[in-house]
Amino acid sequence: MSEAERSAHHKKIRAWFLNPSRYKSELEAEHRKHQGKCIYHLSKTHLMENCHVKKECDAIVAGRGNTQSSTSTSTNPSGHLRHMIEESFEDAIADQVEDSSAEATNDTN
Protein backbone atom coordinates (compact mmCIF):
# COMPACT_ATOMS: atom_id res chain seq x y z
CA MET A 1 0.00 0.00 0.00
CA SER A 2 1.42 3.38 -0.97
CA GLU A 3 1.72 6.26 1.47
CA ALA A 4 -1.18 8.10 -0.19
CA GLU A 5 -3.40 5.00 0.00
CA ARG A 6 -2.46 4.44 3.62
CA SER A 7 -3.22 8.06 4.48
CA ALA A 8 -6.60 7.88 2.74
CA HIS A 9 -7.38 4.60 4.52
CA HIS A 10 -6.48 6.08 7.93
CA LYS A 11 -8.61 9.15 7.27
CA LYS A 12 -11.59 7.01 6.24
CA ILE A 13 -11.35 4.62 9.20
CA ARG A 14 -10.84 7.48 11.66
CA ALA A 15 -14.00 9.15 10.31
CA TRP A 16 -15.82 5.85 10.83
CA PHE A 17 -14.49 5.60 14.40
CA LEU A 18 -15.71 9.14 15.09
CA ASN A 19 -19.20 8.34 13.75
CA PRO A 20 -19.73 4.70 14.79
CA SER A 21 -23.52 4.73 14.58
CA ARG A 22 -23.46 6.20 11.09
CA TYR A 23 -20.80 3.80 9.76
CA LYS A 24 -21.73 0.70 11.74
CA SER A 25 -22.21 -1.52 8.69
CA GLU A 26 -18.97 -0.30 7.07
CA LEU A 27 -17.03 -0.95 10.29
CA GLU A 28 -18.47 -4.45 10.56
CA ALA A 29 -17.71 -5.21 6.90
CA GLU A 30 -14.12 -3.95 7.23
CA HIS A 31 -13.69 -5.96 10.42
CA ARG A 32 -14.91 -9.13 8.66
CA LYS A 33 -12.61 -8.39 5.73
CA HIS A 34 -9.55 -8.07 7.99
CA GLN A 35 -10.30 -10.56 10.76
CA GLY A 36 -7.62 -10.75 13.41
CA LYS A 37 -6.20 -7.37 12.41
CA CYS A 38 -6.62 -3.79 13.50
CA ILE A 39 -8.66 -2.27 10.69
CA TYR A 40 -6.96 1.11 11.15
CA HIS A 41 -3.37 -0.11 11.00
CA LEU A 42 -4.11 -3.31 9.03
CA SER A 43 -1.74 -5.01 11.42
CA LYS A 44 -1.86 -8.29 13.32
CA THR A 45 0.13 -6.80 16.21
CA HIS A 46 -3.08 -5.72 17.96
CA LEU A 47 -6.83 -6.00 17.55
CA MET A 48 -9.10 -3.08 16.82
CA GLU A 49 -10.32 -3.05 20.45
CA ASN A 50 -6.73 -2.36 21.60
CA CYS A 51 -5.93 0.26 18.96
CA HIS A 52 -4.86 3.59 20.45
CA VAL A 53 -6.50 5.49 17.58
CA LYS A 54 -9.81 3.69 18.20
CA LYS A 55 -9.58 4.42 21.93
CA GLU A 56 -8.82 8.09 21.23
CA CYS A 57 -11.81 8.34 18.88
CA ASP A 58 -14.06 6.59 21.40
CA ALA A 59 -13.04 9.13 24.04
CA ILE A 60 -13.82 12.00 21.64
CA VAL A 61 -17.22 10.49 20.83
CA ALA A 62 -17.98 9.98 24.54
CA GLY A 63 -16.90 13.55 25.30
CA ARG A 64 -19.09 14.87 22.51
CA GLY A 65 -22.09 13.04 23.95
CA ASN A 66 -21.49 14.42 27.45
CA THR A 67 -20.90 17.96 26.19
CA GLN A 68 -24.03 18.02 24.05
CA SER A 69 -26.31 16.70 26.80
CA SER A 70 -24.89 18.91 29.55
CA THR A 71 -24.74 22.02 27.36
CA SER A 72 -28.32 21.74 26.16
CA THR A 73 -29.71 21.24 29.68
CA SER A 74 -27.57 23.70 31.62
CA THR A 75 -26.98 26.69 29.37
CA ASN A 76 -29.91 28.81 30.51
CA PRO A 77 -29.91 27.94 34.22
CA SER A 78 -26.19 28.54 34.71
CA GLY A 79 -26.32 31.81 32.78
CA HIS A 80 -29.32 32.91 34.81
CA LEU A 81 -27.61 31.93 38.06
CA ARG A 82 -24.48 33.84 37.12
CA HIS A 83 -26.61 36.90 36.38
CA MET A 84 -28.30 36.65 39.79
CA ILE A 85 -24.96 36.24 41.58
CA GLU A 86 -23.51 39.28 39.81
CA GLU A 87 -26.53 41.40 40.83
CA SER A 88 -26.26 40.28 44.46
CA PHE A 89 -22.54 40.95 44.48
CA GLU A 90 -23.01 44.44 43.03
CA ASP A 91 -25.77 45.20 45.57
CA ALA A 92 -23.54 44.03 48.43
CA ILE A 93 -20.68 46.24 47.25
CA ALA A 94 -23.01 49.24 46.93
CA ASP A 95 -24.27 48.63 50.49
CA GLN A 96 -20.71 48.46 51.82
CA VAL A 97 -19.76 51.70 50.07
CA GLU A 98 -22.81 53.48 51.49
CA ASP A 99 -22.11 52.15 55.02
CA SER A 100 -18.47 53.16 54.94
CA SER A 101 -19.25 56.66 53.64
CA ALA A 102 -21.91 57.13 56.35
CA GLU A 103 -19.41 56.10 59.02
CA ALA A 104 -16.78 58.44 57.63
CA THR A 105 -19.08 61.49 57.72
CA ASN A 106 -20.44 60.61 61.18
CA ASP A 107 -16.97 60.52 62.80
CA THR A 108 -17.07 63.63 65.03
CA ASN A 109 -14.80 62.46 67.87
N, C-alpha and C positions, 0 to 999 in steps of 0.2 A: 504494500500500500504506500503510495507516495505521500509526501508531507502535506500536500494540499488536500488529498482525499482523507487523510487522518484528521486534519483540522476540521474539515467539513463534517466528518463522522462525529467528532467530539462535540461540535456545536449542536448538531442535531440531537444527540443523545442527552446532552445537558438540558436542552429545551424540553425534552420529554420528561426528564427527572424533575424539572421545575413546574411541569403541568401534568402530574401523573394521572389525574382523572380524565383529562382531555386525550392523552396519548396511551391510555391503558392497553388497548388492543395492539398498538405498535410495540410497546414495551414487552408485552407477552410474546409476540411473534419474534422479536429480536432475541429474546431470552431462549425461546425454543430453537432458534436458528444456531445460537452459539452456546449450547448447553455446556455447563461446567466451566464457563469463562465469564469474566466481567465484560458486560456488553459495551462499556465505555472504553476500556483499554484493550479489549479483545485479547485478553491474557488469561492463562490458566493459573497464574500465581495467586489470584484471589477471586472469590465469587463477587457478584454484584452487591450482595448484602454487606460485604466488607469493604467496598470501594469508598475511598475517602471523598471522591467527587460526589458520589450518590449520597453519602452522609451529609455533606455540606449542603447539597440541594434540598435534602429532607429538612434540615434545620431552617433553611430559608423559607421553605413552604410552610413549616410549622409557625415560624415567626410572622409570616404574612397573615396566617389565619388568626393568630392572637391579636395582631395589630388591628386588623379590620374589625373584629368583633368588639374589642375594647374601645376603639376610636368611635365607632358608630354609637355605642351606648353611653359613652362618658363625655363626649365633646361639650354638649350644652350644660350639663350639671357642673362640671369642673370650671367652665368659663363663668358660669353664674356665681359659683361659690367664690371664685377669685375676685369677682366684681364686688361681692358683698364684703369680703375681707378687706379689700382696699378702701371701701367706704368707711367701714368701722375704724380702720387704722387712721384715716384722715380725720375722722371725727374726734378720735382720742387725742391726736396731736393738737388739734384746734383747741380742745378743752384744756390741755396742759399749757398751751401758750396763754390762753385767757387767764388761767389760775396764777401762773407765774407773773404776769403783768399786773394783776390785781394785788398780789402780795408785794410787788416792788413799789407800787404807788401808795400802799397803805403802811409803809415802813416809816413811822414818825419818831421812833425812839432814838 
